[in-house]
Amino acid sequence: MAPSTDLPLLVFLALGLVVLIQLWQLYAHVACNSLKALRGPVSPSFLLGYAWLFWTTDPTELHEEWVALYGRTFQYRILSYICLFTVDPKAIAHILARDDVYQKPRQVRTFIAQMLGNGVLLKEGEQHRRQKRVVNPAFGHIQIREFTDLFFKKAFQVCVRHSASTLNSYCHNSSATSFLSSSPDMAG
């Protein structure tokens, strides 16, 4: 049996080994990720990536700059995650159709669940396919065609509201406010 003075040393070595294993897994995840082959901005920090910059500035502006610099599909890092960003409709359709290959990280699922609830957007695999089969009949060609007149009518109303608000110099509504005020009417 080891003397009691060796116990703190053993605990320290065990904790150090756990930390080293975690750092190695982080390095292997970042270094061996296939998304690294895509162009993208160089990460400002190995540990944080762009997390701090996103926290302190508007990420939308950064994304717009990066689309101009790197094209419609690129990668960047947030913490230890290499994120895929795309505005290419074909790539988005492919990703959405292949939920078995492109799964959301646990932290992203938790964040979406807090914002929108645990619905269709969060289901993956067999649960997603089951919910999609239930919902799909409501979005068939015939059902959408029945709503076409309503879509045009509401779009025309939004255009009229927007043009009236831009012509009236005393109106303080922005186009976003005008659109948001008509959204419940369109949904209902």
FIDRENVEX-571640 format. One line per field, with one value per atom (N, C-alpha, C, O, CB): atom name; residue number from 1; x, y, z; residue in one letter. Coordinates in steps of 0.05 Angstrom, whole numbers. Glycine has a CB too. Example, Ala and Ser with C-alpha at 12.3 -4.5 7.8 and 13.67 -1.06 7.14 Angstrom:
2
atome = [N CA C O CB N CA C O CB]
num = [1 1 1 1 1 2 2 2 2 2]
u = [264 246 264 285 226 257 273 258 268 282]
v = [-114 -90 -66 -66 -89 -45 -21 1 23 -12]
w = [156 156 156 169 181 142 143 157 161 114]
residu = [A A A A A S S S S S]
//
This chain:
188
atome = [N CA C O CB N CA C O CB N CA C O CB N CA C O CB N CA C O CB N CA C O CB N CA C O CB N CA C O CB N CA C O CB N CA C O CB N CA C O CB N CA C O CB N CA C O CB N CA C O CB N CA C O CB N CA C O CB N CA C O CB N CA C O CB N CA C O CB N CA C O CB N CA C O CB N CA C O CB N CA C O CB N CA C O CB N CA C O CB N CA C O CB N CA C O CB N CA C O CB N CA C O CB N CA C O CB N CA C O CB N CA C O CB N CA C O CB N CA C O CB N CA C O CB N CA C O CB N CA C O CB N CA C O CB N CA C O CB N CA C O CB N CA C O CB N CA C O CB N CA C O CB N CA C O CB N CA C O CB N CA C O CB N CA C O CB N CA C O CB N CA C O CB N CA C O CB N CA C O CB N CA C O CB N CA C O CB N CA C O CB N CA C O CB N CA C O CB N CA C O CB N CA C O CB N CA C O CB N CA C O CB N CA C O CB N CA C O CB N CA C O CB N CA C O CB N CA C O CB N CA C O CB N CA C O CB N CA C O CB N CA C O CB N CA C O CB N CA C O CB N CA C O CB N CA C O CB N CA C O CB N CA C O CB N CA C O CB N CA C O CB N CA C O CB N CA C O CB N CA C O CB N CA C O CB N CA C O CB N CA C O CB N CA C O CB N CA C O CB N CA C O CB N CA C O CB N CA C O CB N CA C O CB N CA C O CB N CA C O CB N CA C O CB N CA C O CB N CA C O CB N CA C O CB N CA C O CB N CA C O CB N CA C O CB N CA C O CB N CA C O CB N CA C O CB N CA C O CB N CA C O CB N CA C O CB N CA C O CB N CA C O CB N CA C O CB N CA C O CB N CA C O CB N CA C O CB N CA C O CB N CA C O CB N CA C O CB N CA C O CB N CA C O CB N CA C O CB N CA C O CB N CA C O CB N CA C O CB N CA C O CB N CA C O CB N CA C O CB N CA C O CB N CA C O CB N CA C O CB N CA C O CB N CA C O CB N CA C O CB N CA C O CB N CA C O CB N CA C O CB N CA C O CB N CA C O CB N CA C O CB N CA C O CB N CA C O CB N CA C O CB N CA C O CB N CA C O CB N CA C O CB N CA C O CB N CA C O CB N CA C O CB N CA C O CB N CA C O CB N CA C O CB N CA C O CB N CA C O CB N CA C O CB N CA C O CB N CA C O CB N CA C O CB N CA C O CB N CA C O CB N CA C O CB N CA C O CB N CA C O CB N CA C O CB N CA C O CB N CA C O CB N CA C O CB N CA C O CB N CA C O CB N CA C O CB N CA C O CB N CA C O CB N CA C O CB N CA C O CB N CA C O CB N CA C O CB N CA C O CB N CA C O CB N CA C O CB N CA C O CB N CA C O CB N CA C O CB N CA C O CB N CA C O CB N CA C O CB N CA C O CB N CA C O CB N CA C O CB N CA C O CB N CA C O CB N CA C O CB N CA C O CB N CA C O CB N CA C O CB]
num = [1 1 1 1 1 2 2 2 2 2 3 3 3 3 3 4 4 4 4 4 5 5 5 5 5 6 6 6 6 6 7 7 7 7 7 8 8 8 8 8 9 9 9 9 9 10 10 10 10 10 11 11 11 11 11 12 12 12 12 12 13 13 13 13 13 14 14 14 14 14 15 15 15 15 15 16 16 16 16 16 17 17 17 17 17 18 18 18 18 18 19 19 19 19 19 20 20 20 20 20 21 21 21 21 21 22 22 22 22 22 23 23 23 23 23 24 24 24 24 24 25 25 25 25 25 26 26 26 26 26 27 27 27 27 27 28 28 28 28 28 29 29 29 29 29 30 30 30 30 30 31 31 31 31 31 32 32 32 32 32 33 33 33 33 33 34 34 34 34 34 35 35 35 35 35 36 36 36 36 36 37 37 37 37 37 38 38 38 38 38 39 39 39 39 39 40 40 40 40 40 41 41 41 41 41 42 42 42 42 42 43 43 43 43 43 44 44 44 44 44 45 45 45 45 45 46 46 46 46 46 47 47 47 47 47 48 48 48 48 48 49 49 49 49 49 50 50 50 50 50 51 51 51 51 51 52 52 52 52 52 53 53 53 53 53 54 54 54 54 54 55 55 55 55 55 56 56 56 56 56 57 57 57 57 57 58 58 58 58 58 59 59 59 59 59 60 60 60 60 60 61 61 61 61 61 62 62 62 62 62 63 63 63 63 63 64 64 64 64 64 65 65 65 65 65 66 66 66 66 66 67 67 67 67 67 68 68 68 68 68 69 69 69 69 69 70 70 70 70 70 71 71 71 71 71 72 72 72 72 72 73 73 73 73 73 74 74 74 74 74 75 75 75 75 75 76 76 76 76 76 77 77 77 77 77 78 78 78 78 78 79 79 79 79 79 80 80 80 80 80 81 81 81 81 81 82 82 82 82 82 83 83 83 83 83 84 84 84 84 84 85 85 85 85 85 86 86 86 86 86 87 87 87 87 87 88 88 88 88 88 89 89 89 89 89 90 90 90 90 90 91 91 91 91 91 92 92 92 92 92 93 93 93 93 93 94 94 94 94 94 95 95 95 95 95 96 96 96 96 96 97 97 97 97 97 98 98 98 98 98 99 99 99 99 99 100 100 100 100 100 101 101 101 101 101 102 102 102 102 102 103 103 103 103 103 104 104 104 104 104 105 105 105 105 105 106 106 106 106 106 107 107 107 107 107 108 108 108 108 108 109 109 109 109 109 110 110 110 110 110 111 111 111 111 111 112 112 112 112 112 113 113 113 113 113 114 114 114 114 114 115 115 115 115 115 116 116 116 116 116 117 117 117 117 117 118 118 118 118 118 119 119 119 119 119 120 120 120 120 120 121 121 121 121 121 122 122 122 122 122 123 123 123 123 123 124 124 124 124 124 125 125 125 125 125 126 126 126 126 126 127 127 127 127 127 128 128 128 128 128 129 129 129 129 129 130 130 130 130 130 131 131 131 131 131 132 132 132 132 132 133 133 133 133 133 134 134 134 134 134 135 135 135 135 135 136 136 136 136 136 137 137 137 137 137 138 138 138 138 138 139 139 139 139 139 140 140 140 140 140 141 141 141 141 141 142 142 142 142 142 143 143 143 143 143 144 144 144 144 144 145 145 145 145 145 146 146 146 146 146 147 147 147 147 147 148 148 148 148 148 149 149 149 149 149 150 150 150 150 150 151 151 151 151 151 152 152 152 152 152 153 153 153 153 153 154 154 154 154 154 155 155 155 155 155 156 156 156 156 156 157 157 157 157 157 158 158 158 158 158 159 159 159 159 159 160 160 160 160 160 161 161 161 161 161 162 162 162 162 162 163 163 163 163 163 164 164 164 164 164 165 165 165 165 165 166 166 166 166 166 167 167 167 167 167 168 168 168 168 168 169 169 169 169 169 170 170 170 170 170 171 171 171 171 171 172 172 172 172 172 173 173 173 173 173 174 174 174 174 174 175 175 175 175 175 176 176 176 176 176 177 177 177 177 177 178 178 178 178 178 179 179 179 179 179 180 180 180 180 180 181 181 181 181 181 182 182 182 182 182 183 183 183 183 183 184 184 184 184 184 185 185 185 185 185 186 186 186 186 186 187 187 187 187 187 188 188 188 188 188]
u = [17 0 18 37 -19 11 27 23 1 19 44 42 22 18 69 11 -9 3 -13 -20 29 41 40 42 70 38 37 9 6 46 -11 -39 -44 -55 -58 -36 -40 -25 -35 -30 -1 14 -1 -3 42 -13 -28 -53 -60 -36 -67 -91 -83 -96 -104 -60 -51 -44 -50 -26 -30 -23 -48 -49 -4 -68 -92 -107 -117 -110 -109 -123 -107 -119 -126 -81 -65 -68 -69 -35 -71 -75 -102 -105 -73 -123 -150 -149 -161 -170 -136 -134 -119 -127 -119 -97 -82 -99 -98 -57 -114 -131 -152 -158 -145 -164 -185 -172 -184 -197 -148 -135 -128 -130 -110 -119 -113 -138 -137 -100 -160 -185 -194 -203 -207 -191 -197 -179 -189 -194 -154 -135 -142 -142 -106 -147 -153 -179 -181 -155 -199 -224 -220 -231 -245 -205 -200 -182 -187 -188 -160 -140 -150 -142 -115 -166 -174 -202 -212 -173 -215 -242 -241 -225 -255 -259 -259 -268 -263 -278 -281 -289 -265 -267 -309 -242 -218 -210 -195 -195 -219 -212 -225 -216 -219 -247 -261 -246 -232 -290 -249 -237 -252 -275 -238 -239 -252 -233 -209 -266 -242 -225 -207 -215 -241 -183 -165 -175 -182 -135 -176 -186 -168 -144 -190 -179 -162 -152 -133 -178 -165 -157 -161 -182 -174 -142 -144 -167 -181 -118 -170 -191 -218 -239 -183 -220 -245 -255 -280 -244 -238 -246 -258 -246 -267 -281 -295 -316 -332 -307 -317 -338 -339 -360 -335 -316 -315 -323 -338 -287 -314 -321 -351 -363 -305 -363 -392 -407 -429 -400 -396 -409 -409 -428 -395 -387 -384 -392 -395 -356 -396 -404 -428 -438 -380 -437 -459 -448 -434 -474 -455 -444 -455 -442 -451 -477 -488 -469 -465 -516 -458 -439 -414 -404 -431 -405 -382 -388 -372 -373 -412 -420 -421 -413 -447 -432 -434 -406 -401 -449 -387 -360 -347 -334 -343 -351 -339 -351 -337 -343 -377 -389 -375 -370 -419 -370 -357 -328 -318 -357 -315 -286 -283 -266 -273 -299 -294 -314 -312 -293 -335 -355 -380 -382 -343 -397 -423 -422 -442 -443 -400 -397 -369 -349 -403 -367 -341 -343 -365 -330 -321 -320 -307 -290 -305 -314 -301 -304 -320 -313 -289 -289 -303 -299 -261 -319 -330 -323 -333 -361 -308 -297 -283 -266 -320 -290 -277 -292 -285 -272 -313 -330 -322 -319 -359 -319 -315 -343 -356 -295 -351 -379 -379 -361 -391 -398 -403 -423 -444 -413 -417 -436 -440 -421 -425 -465 -471 -496 -515 -474 -496 -520 -528 -544 -516 -515 -521 -546 -547 -496 -567 -592 -590 -603 -613 -573 -569 -556 -564 -553 -536 -523 -542 -542 -498 -558 -577 -598 -605 -592 -608 -627 -614 -627 -637 -589 -575 -572 -577 -548 -564 -560 -587 -588 -548 -608 -634 -645 -659 -654 -639 -649 -633 -644 -648 -609 -592 -588 -565 -565 -609 -607 -592 -583 -634 -589 -574 -544 -529 -580 -534 -506 -499 -479 -498 -516 -511 -528 -550 -516 -517 -532 -522 -499 -530 -541 -534 -520 -527 -560 -499 -486 -506 -526 -462 -500 -518 -523 -546 -506 -503 -506 -525 -541 -479 -523 -541 -570 -588 -532 -573 -601 -612 -636 -600 -596 -605 -613 -634 -583 -597 -603 -629 -646 -580 -633 -657 -681 -703 -655 -678 -700 -709 -733 -692 -690 -696 -711 -729 -671 -704 -717 -743 -763 -698 -745 -768 -784 -805 -760 -773 -786 -775 -760 -817 -783 -772 -789 -803 -769 -789 -806 -792 -771 -821 -804 -794 -765 -750 -812 -758 -731 -709 -686 -729 -716 -695 -694 -675 -700 -715 -715 -696 -693 -744 -683 -664 -668 -680 -634 -659 -661 -689 -705 -649 -697 -723 -746 -767 -725 -741 -762 -768 -791 -753 -747 -751 -767 -785 -724 -759 -774 -803 -821 -760 -808 -836 -852 -874 -837 -841 -855 -859 -879 -841 -839 -840 -862 -876 -813 -866 -887 -915 -933 -885 -917 -942 -948 -971 -942 -928 -932 -933 -947 -909 -919 -917 -944 -945 -902 -965 -990 -1001 -1015 -1010 -995 -1005 -990 -1000 -1003 -967 -951 -948 -928 -924 -967 -967 -974 -982 -986 -971 -976 -1005 -1009 -969 -1023 -1052 -1058 -1071 -1070 -1047 -1052 -1039 -1051 -1042 -1015 -1002 -1016 -1019 -972 -1026 -1040 -1065 -1073 -1048 -1078 -1102 -1096 -1113 -1115 -1071 -1063 -1050 -1044 -1044 -1047 -1033 -1047 -1034 -1031 -1074 -1088 -1084 -1081 -1118 -1085 -1081 -1053 -1050 -1086 -1033 -1005 -1003 -991 -986 -1014 -1013 -1028 -1019 -1025 -1051 -1067 -1051 -1050 -1094 -1040 -1025 -999 -991 -1018 -986 -962 -969 -954 -948 -991 -1000 -1006 -998 -1026 -1019 -1024 -998 -996 -1041 -978 -952 -940 -928 -933 -941 -930 -944 -932 -933 -971 -986 -978 -974 -1016 -976 -968 -940 -935 -969 -922 -895 -893 -879 -877 -907 -905 -919 -909 -919 -940 -953 -935 -934 -980 -920 -903 -879 -868 -894 -869 -846 -855 -838 -832 -880 -889 -895 -892 -913 -905 -912 -887 -876 -934 -878 -853 -857 -837 -843 -882 -887 -889 -890 -912 -889 -892 -865 -845 -903 -865 -840 -838 -819 -839 -856 -854 -832 -831 -881 -816 -797 -811 -832 -771 -798 -810 -811 -829 -795 -791 -791 -814 -827 -764 -820 -843 -869 -887 -843 -871 -895 -899 -921 -893 -877 -879 -886 -903 -852 -873 -879 -907 -920 -859 -918 -946 -966 -988 -952 -959 -977 -972 -988 -974 -950 -944 -965 -973 -917 -976 -996 -1021 -1034 -1004 -1027 -1051 -1046 -1064 -1056 -1022 -1015 -1015 -1025 -988 -1005 -1003 -1031 -1036 -985 -1048 -1074 -1094 -1117 -1085]
v = [-24 0 25 26 0 44 69 87 88 84 100 119 142 147 131 155 176 200 216 183 204 228 225 245 232 200 195 200 203 167 200 203 229 228 201 252 277 277 288 301 265 263 246 253 252 223 206 220 217 181 235 250 271 275 263 285 306 294 305 320 271 257 248 250 234 237 228 251 249 214 274 297 308 316 319 308 317 299 309 318 273 255 259 259 226 264 270 296 297 273 316 342 337 348 363 322 317 301 307 301 282 267 285 283 244 303 321 340 345 337 351 368 354 365 381 329 313 308 310 286 302 298 323 322 288 346 372 377 384 395 372 376 357 366 372 332 313 320 317 284 330 338 361 361 346 381 404 397 406 427 383 378 358 360 368 339 317 321 303 291 343 348 353 368 371 339 342 370 377 321 385 412 431 453 424 423 439 443 462 427 425 428 452 461 402 461 485 510 512 487 530 556 568 561 575 587 601 619 617 582 636 654 638 618 674 648 636 643 666 646 623 626 644 640 599 664 682 669 679 707 647 634 604 595 645 588 559 549 531 546 561 551 563 549 557 589 603 604 606 630 605 609 637 656 587 638 664 669 688 666 653 655 683 695 634 693 719 741 760 725 740 760 760 781 755 736 734 745 756 705 741 750 781 793 738 793 822 839 863 828 827 842 828 808 844 839 828 806 813 850 781 760 761 751 733 774 777 792 784 791 813 829 812 814 854 797 780 759 755 765 747 727 740 727 714 764 777 783 779 803 792 796 770 769 808 749 723 712 699 703 716 707 721 709 711 747 762 753 752 792 745 737 708 701 741 690 661 646 622 648 660 647 639 646 623 624 617 595 591 610 580 558 560 560 530 561 562 551 544 591 549 539 559 575 512 558 574 560 541 603 568 555 572 596 548 558 569 549 526 576 557 539 516 521 529 491 469 458 437 447 472 463 477 501 468 461 473 474 453 456 498 503 506 518 528 494 497 519 519 470 538 560 559 560 587 559 559 575 575 531 589 602 591 602 633 568 555 538 520 538 544 530 499 484 541 491 463 449 427 458 462 450 449 429 467 470 470 447 433 497 444 422 395 377 424 392 366 361 339 367 381 378 372 354 404 386 381 353 341 402 344 317 295 272 315 300 279 283 286 278 282 287 264 268 290 241 220 225 215 193 241 248 274 275 250 294 321 325 335 343 318 321 346 353 296 358 382 373 353 398 389 383 386 400 401 372 373 401 408 356 419 446 462 478 460 457 471 461 478 466 435 425 437 443 394 439 451 480 488 449 495 523 526 543 536 510 512 504 516 494 483 475 497 500 449 512 534 556 569 545 561 582 574 589 592 550 543 519 512 537 506 482 457 459 484 434 409 398 378 389 410 403 390 377 427 393 380 388 372 386 413 423 408 407 452 396 383 353 340 389 341 312 304 317 303 281 271 241 228 277 230 201 192 205 187 170 158 176 177 131 190 209 230 238 221 241 262 251 264 274 227 216 211 215 189 202 196 222 223 183 244 269 281 294 289 277 288 274 287 284 248 234 244 245 203 251 261 289 295 262 306 334 338 356 351 322 325 328 345 303 313 317 345 353 297 360 387 406 428 397 398 415 404 409 419 389 378 400 422 355 393 413 423 447 401 405 413 432 452 389 426 443 470 490 429 471 497 513 537 492 500 514 527 549 494 515 526 553 570 507 555 579 601 622 572 595 615 642 663 603 641 667 682 706 662 668 680 692 714 660 677 688 714 733 667 714 738 761 784 733 756 777 789 813 765 772 782 796 816 759 786 799 827 846 782 829 855 874 898 852 864 881 891 914 866 873 882 903 922 858 900 920 947 968 910 946 971 984 1009 965 969 980 992 1014 959 978 987 1013 1031 965 1013 1037 1061 1084 1032 1056 1078 1088 1113 1068 1070 1080 1094 1112 1056 1088 1102 1129 1147 1085 1131 1157 1177 1201 1152 1166 1184 1190 1172 1171 1215 1222 1222 1221 1249 1223 1224 1196 1193 1240 1176 1149 1139 1142 1130 1127 1117 1087 1076 1126 1074 1045 1038 1050 1033 1019 1009 987 977 998 978 957 931 915 953 927 903 903 882 900 926 928 924 910 955 935 931 901 891 947 888 860 843 826 850 849 834 838 819 841 861 866 851 845 896 845 830 800 785 840 791 762 746 725 758 755 738 735 715 750 756 755 734 720 783 733 714 685 667 720 682 655 645 621 655 663 655 652 645 675]
w = [0 0 0 15 24 -17 -19 5 16 -45 13 35 28 4 43 48 44 30 19 71 31 17 -13 -27 27 -23 -52 -63 -87 -58 -47 -56 -71 -92 -33 -60 -75 -102 -122 -59 -103 -127 -148 -171 -123 -139 -157 -167 -191 -142 -150 -158 -179 -199 -134 -174 -192 -219 -240 -180 -219 -244 -259 -284 -238 -245 -258 -270 -293 -237 -256 -267 -291 -311 -246 -289 -312 -336 -359 -304 -332 -354 -367 -391 -344 -350 -361 -378 -399 -338 -368 -383 -409 -430 -366 -409 -433 -453 -477 -427 -444 -462 -475 -499 -447 -459 -469 -490 -511 -447 -484 -503 -529 -551 -491 -527 -551 -568 -592 -543 -554 -569 -583 -606 -551 -570 -582 -607 -628 -562 -604 -626 -649 -672 -617 -643 -664 -678 -702 -652 -663 -675 -694 -716 -653 -686 -703 -727 -749 -687 -721 -742 -763 -786 -729 -756 -774 -786 -799 -760 -781 -791 -821 -831 -776 -835 -865 -874 -897 -877 -857 -864 -867 -879 -844 -856 -858 -887 -893 -842 -905 -933 -946 -967 -948 -934 -945 -938 -918 -934 -956 -950 -927 -921 -975 -914 -892 -877 -882 -873 -859 -844 -825 -813 -829 -821 -801 -773 -767 -805 -756 -729 -713 -712 -716 -699 -683 -657 -645 -676 -649 -624 -627 -637 -600 -617 -619 -601 -609 -611 -578 -560 -565 -564 -531 -571 -573 -602 -607 -562 -621 -649 -652 -643 -658 -663 -667 -646 -649 -695 -625 -604 -592 -589 -583 -583 -570 -589 -582 -559 -614 -634 -640 -643 -660 -641 -645 -621 -624 -651 -598 -573 -571 -561 -549 -581 -578 -602 -599 -571 -625 -649 -662 -652 -669 -684 -699 -718 -737 -715 -714 -731 -760 -778 -720 -764 -791 -809 -832 -790 -799 -815 -822 -845 -800 -803 -808 -830 -848 -782 -828 -848 -876 -895 -840 -877 -903 -915 -939 -901 -898 -907 -916 -937 -884 -901 -908 -934 -950 -885 -939 -964 -987 -1008 -964 -984 -1005 -1009 -1032 -998 -987 -989 -997 -1014 -963 -986 -988 -1006 -1010 -961 -1015 -1031 -1015 -992 -1045 -1028 -1016 -996 -981 -1037 -994 -975 -964 -979 -988 -937 -924 -896 -887 -923 -882 -855 -836 -845 -853 -811 -790 -764 -761 -789 -744 -718 -697 -695 -709 -680 -655 -634 -635 -658 -614 -594 -608 -625 -575 -602 -614 -638 -649 -594 -647 -669 -695 -696 -663 -716 -742 -755 -758 -760 -761 -770 -801 -812 -757 -813 -842 -845 -832 -854 -863 -869 -899 -915 -859 -908 -936 -941 -926 -947 -964 -974 -1001 -1015 -975 -1008 -1034 -1031 -1015 -1042 -1046 -1043 -1048 -1034 -1063 -1067 -1072 -1048 -1041 -1097 -1036 -1013 -989 -975 -1006 -986 -964 -967 -948 -962 -992 -997 -992 -981 -1026 -1000 -995 -965 -956 -1009 -950 -921 -908 -890 -909 -915 -902 -910 -894 -910 -934 -942 -929 -928 -972 -920 -909 -879 -871 -924 -864 -835 -821 -799 -823 -835 -822 -823 -806 -836 -842 -845 -830 -816 -875 -834 -823 -798 -800 -844 -775 -751 -735 -737 -733 -721 -705 -680 -668 -699 -671 -646 -623 -625 -642 -601 -577 -567 -560 -554 -567 -558 -576 -566 -556 -602 -621 -616 -616 -650 -613 -608 -582 -581 -606 -561 -536 -540 -530 -514 -555 -560 -575 -568 -575 -596 -612 -596 -598 -637 -579 -562 -543 -537 -546 -532 -514 -529 -517 -501 -554 -569 -581 -580 -591 -594 -609 -599 -609 -637 -578 -568 -581 -600 -572 -571 -580 -602 -598 -557 -626 -648 -671 -667 -658 -694 -719 -725 -736 -742 -720 -726 -711 -721 -720 -688 -672 -676 -668 -644 -687 -690 -712 -732 -697 -707 -726 -728 -711 -718 -750 -754 -759 -773 -730 -746 -750 -739 -752 -736 -717 -707 -727 -731 -680 -740 -760 -784 -794 -770 -793 -816 -810 -826 -825 -785 -777 -776 -787 -749 -764 -763 -791 -797 -745 -808 -835 -851 -866 -850 -847 -861 -852 -868 -855 -827 -816 -827 -834 -785 -829 -837 -867 -877 -825 -882 -911 -926 -944 -923 -920 -935 -934 -952 -925 -913 -911 -929 -934 -882 -940 -956 -985 -998 -944 -994 -1021 -1041 -1034 -1024 -1067 -1088 -1088 -1091 -1116 -1083 -1083 -1060 -1064 -1082 -1036 -1013 -1016 -1009 -988 -1027 -1031 -1052 -1049 -1039 -1073 -1095 -1083 -1092 -1117 -1064 -1052 -1037 -1034 -1032 -1028 -1013 -1030 -1020 -991 -1056 -1073 -1074 -1072 -1102 -1077 -1077 -1050 -1050 -1082 -1028 -1002 -1000 -990 -980 -1010 -1009 -1025 -1016 -1020 -1049 -1066 -1053 -1053 -1094 -1041 -1028 -1004 -1002 -1018 -988 -965 -974 -961 -945 -994 -1005 -1015 -1011 -1027 -1029 -1039 -1015 -1017 -1056 -994 -971 -958 -950 -950 -956 -945 -963 -952 -942 -989 -1008 -1004 -1004 -1037 -1002 -998 -972 -971 -998 -950 -924 -926 -916 -902 -939 -941 -958 -950 -953 -980 -997 -983 -986 -1024 -968 -953 -931 -927 -941 -918 -896 -907 -894 -879 -931 -942 -954 -955 -964 -964 -974 -953 -956 -992 -930 -908 -891 -878 -890 -892 -878 -848 -833 -888 -838 -810 -798 -773 -803 -814 -805 -794 -808 -827 -771 -759 -761 -750 -730 -775 -778 -799 -820 -786 -792 -812 -828 -820 -799 -850 -865 -850 -853 -892 -832 -816 -797 -793 -800 -784 -766 -781 -771 -752 -805 -821 -828 -827 -847 -836 -843 -818 -820 -854 -795 -771 -761 -751 -749 -765 -756 -774 -765 -757 -799 -816 -815 -825 -844 -802 -801 -787 -797 -787 -763 -751 -768 -768 -724 -783 -801 -823 -830 -814 -833 -854 -843 -856 -867 -819 -807 -799 -800 -783 -790 -780 -801 -796 -760]
residu = [M M M M M A A A A A P P P P P S S S S S T T T T T D D D D D L L L L L P P P P P L L L L L L L L L L V V V V V F F F F F L L L L L A A A A A L L L L L G G G G G L L L L L V V V V V V V V V V L L L L L I I I I I Q Q Q Q Q L L L L L W W W W W Q Q Q Q Q L L L L L Y Y Y Y Y A A A A A H H H H H V V V V V A A A A A C C C C C N N N N N S S S S S L L L L L K K K K K A A A A A L L L L L R R R R R G G G G G P P P P P V V V V V S S S S S P P P P P S S S S S F F F F F L L L L L L L L L L G G G G G Y Y Y Y Y A A A A A W W W W W L L L L L F F F F F W W W W W T T T T T T T T T T D D D D D P P P P P T T T T T E E E E E L L L L L H H H H H E E E E E E E E E E W W W W W V V V V V A A A A A L L L L L Y Y Y Y Y G G G G G R R R R R T T T T T F F F F F Q Q Q Q Q Y Y Y Y Y R R R R R I I I I I L L L L L S S S S S Y Y Y Y Y I I I I I C C C C C L L L L L F F F F F T T T T T V V V V V D D D D D P P P P P K K K K K A A A A A I I I I I A A A A A H H H H H I I I I I L L L L L A A A A A R R R R R D D D D D D D D D D V V V V V Y Y Y Y Y Q Q Q Q Q K K K K K P P P P P R R R R R Q Q Q Q Q V V V V V R R R R R T T T T T F F F F F I I I I I A A A A A Q Q Q Q Q M M M M M L L L L L G G G G G N N N N N G G G G G V V V V V L L L L L L L L L L K K K K K E E E E E G G G G G E E E E E Q Q Q Q Q H H H H H R R R R R R R R R R Q Q Q Q Q K K K K K R R R R R V V V V V V V V V V N N N N N P P P P P A A A A A F F F F F G G G G G H H H H H I I I I I Q Q Q Q Q I I I I I R R R R R E E E E E F F F F F T T T T T D D D D D L L L L L F F F F F F F F F F K K K K K K K K K K A A A A A F F F F F Q Q Q Q Q V V V V V C C C C C V V V V V R R R R R H H H H H S S S S S A A A A A S S S S S T T T T T L L L L L N N N N N S S S S S Y Y Y Y Y C C C C C H H H H H N N N N N S S S S S S S S S S A A A A A T T T T T S S S S S F F F F F L L L L L S S S S S S S S S S S S S S S P P P P P D D D D D M M M M M A A A A A G G G G G]
//
